[in-house]
């Protein structure tokens, strides 16, 4: 799915607890024991998370289908 406007993306991020902002980048982060050995693993305050980052392009933000909801 491609989200083209900042207004749409703000609404999308506010409706999904796993999403947050880092500047113009949308970040999906969720706790996982697998994060310890994952390239996408990050440790924050002693907790391991899988993190995906979605950078905006000239087309908007491309969010993979699996990340498009609470799945």
Secondary structure as GFF3:
##gff-version 3
##sequence-region A 1 71
A	DSSP	beta_strand	2	3	.	.	.	ID=ss1
A	DSSP	alpha_helix	6	14	.	.	.	ID=ss2
A	DSSP	beta_strand	19	22	.	.	.	ID=ss3
A	DSSP	beta_strand	25	31	.	.	.	ID=ss4
A	DSSP	three_ten_helix	33	37	.	.	.	ID=ss5
A	DSSP	beta_strand	41	44	.	.	.	ID=ss6
A	DSSP	beta_strand	47	54	.	.	.	ID=ss7
A	DSSP	beta_strand	61	62	.	.	.	ID=ss8
A	DSSP	three_ten_helix	65	68	.	.	.	ID=ss9
###
